[in-house]
Amino acid sequence: MTSELVIDGLQVSVQSPVSQKAGTLLVNDVSLSVAPGEFVALVGSSGSGKTLTALSCLGLLPKGLGVTGGSVTIGDLEITTASERELNSARGGRLGMLFQQPKRMFNPNRTIGEHLQEPLRLHQGVRGLRARAKALDLLDEVGLHDPLKSSKAYPHQLSGGMAQRAMTALALAGQPEMLLADEPTSALDKGLETQILQLLNRERHERGLGILYITHDIRTVADYADRVLVMGAGSILEEGRVEEVLRRPESSYTRELLDAALLAPKSRRRPLPAEGPVLALEGVGKRFGRKRKGERPALEDVSLSLGRGEVLGVLGQSGSGKSTLAKTIVGLEAPSTGVISRHLEAGQPHRRTAVQLVFQEPHHAFDPRMTLGTSLHAPLISHRHLTPEQRVEQIQTAMNEVELDPVLLDRHPGQCSGGQLQRATIARALLLEPEVLICDEATSALDAVTQRRILDLLLNLQRSRGLSVIMVSHDMDVIRYMCDRVAVLLDGQVIEVAATGDFFTAPQHPHSQALVSASIPCRALGAWDAAQSRSSFLNVGHNAPPPERFDSSPR
């Protein structure tokens, strides 16, 4: 029998001061409910309190934070006063959780199959061969093409999208009554996102699974959610049926979220460069481990060129080889076959730092024990011609370029928001004055508003510095907004290269056609007339500094 999740007057406060004063309210008087079989969307930007609300339902708030008011119940269980034994019984059983950053949640010493067998044993009483078979079924349901191989893999051997699908399988393994899904499809392409949402939708219709779906992008769930609650600054600002909120948003904050979700493509900024390429790949391949019969390499016969001053999009689904390609170009992986040529500007010496990478997960890009200032100093230490004062000045300049308050240099990564950290990773890459910047899913984990600001920042930097940029992404809107040309990867091979406008108008390869078709906006979001409020937000990116520049408050 399934039970209703009820949150009534929830308050979450800082209890032991770290970077904020004790007593600071982070979640204030939040009330919501999710009935069995209901799909409720909790929408808001980064730092709005969405994740803290979900973690309160599991008794898993970060150290230093605590519930200081209100209640959270599922059926007859009061979460806020439950014992650890009662909570352990509910977690993964009555309450399932889909985390946003799966690789941080998996035990790196256990295989995916071992992870899945634990909830099957604890909550379903399934063991041995039956548990292994059920684990493979779950991995197949969430769209992993080779469930057996994935079950034997360790978390670090999966791509971000594959890890997210494995986390979805793990969340459903205990057949929970209620599922808390925290940005579960942000790392997935549109096709896989739809597959996961359809799976969750089927679970709620067939067995009454209640779903509290946390997202920054209302497009994700507009066709599935029964109700939408908009959260900002720790409070619920607006709620209602999906159609009502989309057609008649009451708050300016909701309108801003809707505008950011409709990322309009950029008009052509300039003709494609006629000069020779700054970077060229010829027949590049990459294989991990020994060659096995029937097993595809991660990359196979990739030939691409990047023009000077061009923005090239590398588009592909999870597991297509995008991140491997980015790491191979920058030199973190050695190609198994083929040649990568760099054509630097005339008179420039050959520099290993000519190509820099902006990583997908900014929290993983910094040592958590070091302040941002120390992390940004590290790449400059080898530049012996710079005095300590010059290094400080160079770092300050880079922080200004990415529109970050220099006060953040004294903070540790855990005290910064995702948007602030992503800007800091860009600043660190710029310190070495690269000619080529590779952005590997650099905005996939950011809310829609912050994503827009980061993309505009990258375009401004590309113009002011004359950078050549490779945008690696599964997000069709990001590719359309940013890029001059598009290269499509499938199973490690380039299947199509075209100008961005031509690609979205008339894709040639069947896989490309399927990707473009899947990127058509959802039916419900079509109700939102973006033209009415476009002038209030979309023009801000070019005419005024984004608010985050002056936001020195921690996450």
Secondary structure, DSSP 8 states (H G I E B T S, - for coil): ----EEEEEEEEEE-S-SSS-TT-EEEEEEEEEE-TT-EEEEE--TTSSHHHHHHHTTT---TTEEEEEEEEEETTEEGGG--HHHHHHHBTTTEEEE-SSHHHHS-TTS-HHHHHHHHHHHHH---HHHHHHHHHHHHHHTT-S-HHHHHHS-GGGS-HHHHHHHHHHHHHHT--SEEEEESTTTTS-HHHHHHHHHHHHHHHHHH--EEEEEES-GGGTTTT-SEEEEEETTEEEEEEEHHHHHHS--SHHHHHHHHHHS-------S----S-EEEEEEEEEE--SS--TT---SEEEEEEEEETT-EEEEE--TTSSHHHHHHHHHTSS--SEEEEEE---TT----GGGEEEE-S-GGGSS-TTS-HHHHHHGGGTT-TTS-HHHHHHHHHHHHHHTT--GGGGGS-GGGS-HHHHHHHHHHHHHHT--SEEEEESTTTTS-HHHHHHHHHHHHHHHHHHT-EEEEEES-HHHHHHH-SEEEEEETTEEEEEEEHHHHHHS--SHHHHHHHHHTS--TGGGGS-GGGTHHHHTTHHHHS--GGGG-----
